[in-house]
Amino acid sequence: MSTFSYYDDGPNVKKLVKYGREMITLAEENKLYPKDDEMWNAAVTCGNKLTSFGSTWSKFNSINDLSVNEKKAFLHYLETKA
């Protein structure tokens, strides 16, 4: 028997949602781009898109749907996470 529900999000979707929540939290705590308003906003926007991934109303389907600054913010987050 499967370890997750048919209606549950898959592990990859859950990971992206987790990353999105962490990005938003770090930005709000001024730990991610504390002195760069444009990149701070890109990090929060990217986080919002990631948290909606997999939902029926989301227009976010892949990393290619992120803007240049959102991709940059996401890569920066991943690099600092590692």
C-alpha positions in Angstrom: 0.0 0.0 0.0 1.2 3.5 -0.8 2.6 5.7 2.0 0.6 8.8 0.9 -2.9 9.5 -0.1 -4.0 9.7 -3.7 -5.2 13.3 -2.9 -2.0 14.3 -1.1 0.7 16.3 -2.9 3.7 14.4 -4.0 7.1 14.7 -2.2 8.5 17.1 -4.8 5.5 19.5 -4.5 5.8 19.4 -0.7 9.5 20.3 -1.0 8.8 23.3 -3.2 6.0 24.5 -0.9 8.4 24.1 2.1 11.1 26.1 0.3 8.5 28.8 -0.5 7.4 29.1 3.1 11.0 29.3 4.3 11.9 32.0 1.8 8.9 34.1 2.9 9.8 33.6 6.6 13.5 34.5 6.0 12.6 37.6 4.1 10.1 38.7 6.8 12.8 38.2 9.4 15.2 40.3 7.3 17.6 37.5 6.9 17.1 37.3 3.1 18.0 40.5 1.2 17.6 42.9 4.2 19.0 45.9 2.4 17.8 45.3 -1.2 14.1 46.1 -1.6 13.9 44.8 -5.2 15.4 41.4 -4.4 13.5 41.2 -1.1 10.3 41.6 -3.0 11.4 39.1 -5.6 12.2 36.6 -2.8 8.7 37.0 -1.3 7.0 36.8 -4.7 9.0 33.7 -5.5 8.0 32.2 -2.2 4.3 32.9 -2.8 4.5 31.2 -6.2 6.3 28.2 -4.8 3.7 27.8 -2.0 0.9 27.8 -4.6 2.6 25.2 -6.7 0.3 22.2 -7.4 -2.9 24.0 -6.5 -5.7 24.2 -9.0 -5.8 28.0 -9.1 -2.0 28.5 -9.5 -0.6 29.6 -12.9 2.9 28.6 -11.7 3.8 25.3 -13.4 7.6 25.3 -13.4 10.7 27.2 -12.5 10.5 28.7 -16.0 7.5 30.7 -14.8 9.7 32.7 -12.4 11.1 36.1 -13.4 14.8 36.7 -13.7 15.0 38.2 -10.2 12.8 35.5 -8.7 15.1 32.8 -10.1 18.1 34.7 -8.7 16.4 35.0 -5.3 15.6 31.3 -5.3 19.1 30.3 -6.2 20.5 32.5 -3.5 18.1 30.9 -1.0 19.2 27.4 -2.1 22.9 28.4 -1.9 22.5 29.7 1.6 20.5 26.7 2.7 23.2 24.3 1.7 
